[in-house]
Amino acid sequence: MQSTEGAAEATTPSTPARRFGAVVHEAAQRAGYDLTPGSGGRLALARDTGMSASAVGRMLRGETLPRPSQFERIAQVVHLDLHELLVRGGVISEDSANDLSQGVRSPITPEGALDAWGVTHPMIRRILLASIDQAISLQRESERGPIPSDEGRGGGAVHMQR
């Protein structure tokens, strides 16, 4: 027999599903969806989000969270920023959201990496940029086949003095 403790915990307002459901319910109403029973607002919300009516009902009642692939569409439909929906809905923490938003930026350039590391000396920048270019070229070559040895290539190794 299952413990009733788990069932009680699943129905407390602090669970992510309850909190998320409350946030979506409030935002959907502000966005013009009439969510009173029989009004058709839940069906319209289901249609607009691409979710089934039963899934929308479970979400709004705080019984389940939607699939992660549905979060962005829900945010669009209820006119919330995805970050706000996920944080206010208790799906992720504010810190996690900030980490995610930083990770979604465009790929860093070699110059951007040098700037971020505080490398300002022109000669050091040229050496590092040339090394990065060579590393990228070797990476591309290795994806096409084995990397040839340095022998006979003019000694591409960089020697540093202390």
Salt bridges, closest charged atoms under 4 A:
GLU26 OE2 - ARG30 NH1 2.61
GLU26 OE2 - ARG88 NH2 3.57
ASP48 OD1 - ARG47 NE 3.04
GLU63 OE2 - ARG61 NE 2.89
GLU84 OE2 - ARG88 NH1 2.95
GLU94 OE2 - HIS83 NE2 3.30
ASP115 OD1 - ARG125 NH1 2.95
